[in-house]
Amino acid sequence: MSLILPATLLFMLVAAYVYLWRSSHEAAKFAREYQDRGGLLIDVRSPAEFKSGHLPHAINLPLNELDTYVPRLAQDKNQVLLLHCKTGLRSELAAQRLKRQGYAKAFNLGSYGRAARLILRPVRPGL
């Protein structure tokens, strides 16, 4: 009986990890393709952070402005939204918030560095 609780917790942690990994992996695998097909690249950092450097074609929408501006930019709830920030935390919160609002294709690319590697990576034929 004493092993049931730890085993259950371990199972839940593994399940959560797999879910988050798959979601992140899908975004990573298709980030460049999504952007090339019209996905919006949204940087949820502050305006000062954005001004210090940002990815080409990125739109700066700080986390506290998402509810106001995303519906104007993405009237179609099937619009692909590629989110990133400095560490990936704010962009994860943004992705969750947007999914609750019905944007099923809101993806967290993670940190600025990871998003840069995914978006700016050279295109290799056959991938």
N, C-alpha and C positions, 0 to 999 in steps of 0.2 A: 504494500500500500504506500510506503514511503517513497518508492521510486516512480509512482504514477505522476506526481506533480512535476518533478524535474524532467521526466520524459516528455510530458505534455508541453512544458515551456520550451524545451529544445526543439520539438517538432514545430511549434508556432514560430520560433525564431528562424528556423531553416525555411519554412514556407514563406515568411515575409521576405527573407533574403532572396529567395528564388524569384518571387514576384517582382521585387524592385530591380533585380539584375536583368530579368527578361525585358521589363519596360525600358530600362536604361539602354540595354543592348540593342533593342529595336531602334530607338532614337539614334544611337551611335551608328548603326549600320546604314541607315537611310538618311541621315542628316543632310548631307550634300545634295542628294537626289531630291529630298523634300524642298530644300531651298531653291534648287534649280527649277522646280515645278510650281513655284509661287508661295511656298511656305514663308511665313513671317518670322524673321529672326528678331527676337525681343530680348533686350538687355534690361533686366530688372534692377540694376544697380542705381545708385543715386546719380543725379545729373553731374555732380563733381567727379565721381568715379568714371562715368561715361566720357566726360570731357578729357580725362587724362589718357584715354585711349579706348578704342572700341573696334569691333569687327566691321568690315565693309557691309553696307546695307542693313546694319542693325538699327533697330528702332529703340530709343530709350523710353521705357515705361516703368518707372519705379513701382515697386510692389504696391504702395498705397494709392497708385493712380490706375491700376489695372481695371477696376470695376467701371471707371469712367470712360477710358479710351479704347479698350479692346472691343467692345460692342460696335464702336464707330469704325474701327479698322477691319474687323472680321465679323461682318454681319452674318456670314455663313458659318454655322456652328461646326461644319466639317472642315473648316479652314485649318491647315496645319500651322501650329504655333510652336516654334523652337525657342525655348527659354534658357537663359543662362544668367549667371551673376558672378560674383567674385569667388565664392567657394562652392556653390551649388545648393546651399540651404534656402536662400530666398527664392531661387528659381524652382525648387521642389515645392515650396509653399505656394508659389504662383501657379504651378501646374495643377496641384491639387484643387486650388480655388477655382481655376478655370474649368476643370473637369466637373466640379460640382455645379457649375453654371451651364453645363451642357456641351462644352468644347471637348469632344472626345479625343481629338488629335492634338492635345497640348502635351508636349514632350519636354522634359528637363534634360538639357544637354550637360548640365553640371557647371563646373567652374568656368571662368573665362578662358583659362589655359586649355582645358579639355575641349570647349566649344571651338576655340581657334584651331586646334588640331583636327577636329572633325570637319569643320566647314572649309578650312583652307588647305586641307590635304590634297596632294595631287590626285587627279582622276586616273585610275588604272583601268585600262580596257579589260573587259571580262569580269569585273566585280559588280 
